[in-house]
Amino acid sequence: MKVVVTGGCGFIGTNFIRYFIKKHPGYKILNIDKLTYAGNLENLKDFKKRKNYHFVKADICNALFMKKLFKKFKPDAVINFAAETHVDRSITAPSQFMKTNFLGVGTLLNLCLDFGIKGFLQVSTDEVYGSIEKGSFCENSLLTPSSPYAASKAGADGLVMAYHTTYKLPILITRTTNNYGPYQFPEKLIPLVILNALKNKKIPVYGNGMNVRDWIYVEDNCAAIDQVLHKGKIGEIYNIAGKCEKTNIQVIKTLLQILNVDESLITYVKDRPGHDQRYSLSMSKIKKQLGWQPKTSFARGIKKTIDWYQNNKTWLHNTQTGAYRKFYKQYYSKLGLKEK
Ligand SMILES: NC(=O)c1ccc[n+]([C@@H]2O[C@H](COP(=O)([O-])OP(=O)(O)OC[C@H]3O[C@@H](n4cnc5c(N)ncnc54)[C@H](O)[C@@H]3O)[C@@H](O)[C@H]2O)c1
């Protein structure tokens, strides 16, 4: 099988490609990534010489160049991780979120139709449902997104479903709760806390720190996406949950305790506008239909995550300073195509 993975140099995309190549050594993968501030080619540098792995730097919104790539690679399936993903950035500068997260998905859908792709999997988020006080959202719950990020993802989900209803495009959607693990850009809660704690810097917490998120170890999400791709029912949406709800302050205190760093670094700051109180997903559909459930406990996952960041301080440093960008210049695309 030939699979296009978009956004493969970001946090989940990197972990997914690592998981997917190991699980399916006979598959060919083309990783297409724009390499925004969140994309780091160095994450997969050990795959550079593998015959079944290709990387091309490109913007999913660039329909003409994307068409050239599809023509050359002839994918059977497309998995879309490419997105602008930081809620705070979507509040200060929403336009790029609308472009990549909605129009970019539209470009991919058109290509999938033109090239008769057998499966398009859109990686979506629990944030499309909005906040829930009690209970959990299931796949047919109403979408009430609160941030421009969540709204751009909800819009994309609608577009993906419309291409299935109108054109019978074989699509799948996964909606996942908060992922954590290696290779996450240190603007998101867990790597930010680890980084600041290691540097003895203040740790900002929005509002009273009582917002609840459900945490899933990234490798469990990768396994779920793989199962949905191979065994999911075409045209369906699958929630993927960690079944591990925690307040932000609980997560921060757990990290500080393991790192043996004083809680006095915690600094409460003005709440984010439109900050959702609680996210929670029911995962009974994926459990019943595909037999998937998360394997990694929070205690084990967080230990593995902290170990990884502690053992990869250069990665953290390069990511923060942008030093990893030097690496791009040495990169040569084996497909022989370059975006202008
Ligand atoms: N991280 C989470 O907890 C989480 C939870 C639920 C869903 N998701 C979804 O999973 C996907 C991946 O999230 P992540 O945390 O890995 O994000 P990330 O920000 O770490 O990575 C995004 C990747 O997309 C690339 N990209 C951005 N714009 C692009 C464009 N126009 N063309 C090509 N590539 C582009 C970036 O360079 C980067 O490599 C996203 O769609 C996100 O909405 C993430």
The ligand as a Tripos MOL2 file, in Angstrom:
@<TRIPOS>MOLECULE
LIG
   44    48     1     0     0
SMALL
NO_CHARGES

@<TRIPOS>ATOM
      1 N1         -1.8710   17.2270   19.7680 N.am      1 LIG1
      2 C1         -3.0610   16.8580   20.2000 C.2       1 LIG1
      3 O1         -3.2760   16.6630   21.4020 O.2       1 LIG1
      4 C2         -4.1860   16.6370   19.2100 C.ar      1 LIG1
      5 C3         -5.4170   16.1580   19.7060 C.ar      1 LIG1
      6 C4         -6.4530   15.9120   18.7960 C.ar      1 LIG1
      7 C5         -6.2520   16.1240   17.4400 C.ar      1 LIG1
      8 N2         -5.0580   16.6110   16.9950 N.ar      1 LIG1
      9 C6         -4.9110   16.8090   15.5280 C.3       1 LIG1
     10 O2         -3.8480   15.9760   15.1020 O.3       1 LIG1
     11 C7         -3.1450   16.5880   14.0080 C.3       1 LIG1
     12 C8         -1.6670   16.6690   14.3360 C.3       1 LIG1
     13 O3         -1.5090   17.4280   15.5340 O.3       1 LIG1
     14 P1         -0.0700   17.7090   16.1660 P.3       1 LIG1
     15 O4         -0.2570   17.9440   17.6020 O.co2     1 LIG1
     16 O5          0.8800   16.6990   15.6770 O.co2     1 LIG1
     17 O6          0.2680   19.1070   15.4630 O.3       1 LIG1
     18 P2          1.6670   19.8390   15.2470 P.3       1 LIG1
     19 O7          1.3620   21.3000   15.2960 O.co2     1 LIG1
     20 O8          2.7060   19.2790   16.1370 O.co2     1 LIG1
     21 O9          2.0620   19.4320   13.7440 O.3       1 LIG1
     22 C9          1.3890   19.9070   12.6200 C.3       1 LIG1
     23 C10         2.2370   19.5900   11.4070 C.3       1 LIG1
     24 O10         1.5360   20.0580   10.2340 O.3       1 LIG1
     25 C11         2.4390   20.7570    9.4030 C.3       1 LIG1
     26 N3          1.6790   21.7480    8.6290 N.ar      1 LIG1
     27 C12         1.0430   22.8540    9.0990 C.ar      1 LIG1
     28 N4          0.4650   23.5100    8.0740 N.ar      1 LIG1
     29 C13         0.7120   22.7990    6.9420 C.ar      1 LIG1
     30 C14         0.3680   22.9640    5.5720 C.ar      1 LIG1
     31 N5         -0.3590   24.0110    5.1550 N.pl3     1 LIG1
     32 N6          0.7950   22.0390    4.6740 N.ar      1 LIG1
     33 C15         1.5500   20.9680    5.0810 C.ar      1 LIG1
     34 N7          1.9100   20.7800    6.3630 N.ar      1 LIG1
     35 C16         1.4920   21.6840    7.2910 C.ar      1 LIG1
     36 C17         3.4340   21.4130   10.3610 C.3       1 LIG1
     37 O11         4.6510   21.7590    9.7170 O.3       1 LIG1
     38 C18         3.6010   20.3070   11.4110 C.3       1 LIG1
     39 O12         4.6150   19.4130   11.0210 O.3       1 LIG1
     40 C19        -3.8070   17.9470   13.8120 C.3       1 LIG1
     41 O13        -4.6840   17.8620   12.7420 O.3       1 LIG1
     42 C20        -4.5490   18.2150   15.1090 C.3       1 LIG1
     43 O14        -5.6860   19.0010   14.8850 O.3       1 LIG1
     44 C21        -4.0310   16.8810   17.8490 C.ar      1 LIG1
@<TRIPOS>BOND
     1     1     2 1
     2     2     3 2
     3     2     4 1
     4     4     5 ar
     5     4    44 ar
     6     5     6 ar
     7     6     7 ar
     8     7     8 ar
     9     8     9 1
    10     8    44 ar
    11     9    10 1
    12     9    42 1
    13    10    11 1
    14    11    12 1
    15    11    40 1
    16    12    13 1
    17    13    14 1
    18    14    15 2
    19    14    16 1
    20    14    17 1
    21    17    18 1
    22    18    19 2
    23    18    20 1
    24    18    21 1
    25    21    22 1
    26    22    23 1
    27    23    24 1
    28    23    38 1
    29    24    25 1
    30    25    26 1
    31    25    36 1
    32    26    27 ar
    33    26    35 ar
    34    27    28 ar
    35    28    29 ar
    36    29    30 ar
    37    29    35 ar
    38    30    31 1
    39    30    32 ar
    40    32    33 ar
    41    33    34 ar
    42    34    35 ar
    43    36    37 1
    44    36    38 1
    45    38    39 1
    46    40    41 1
    47    40    42 1
    48    42    43 1
@<TRIPOS>SUBSTRUCTURE
     1 LIG1         1 GROUP 0 **** ****
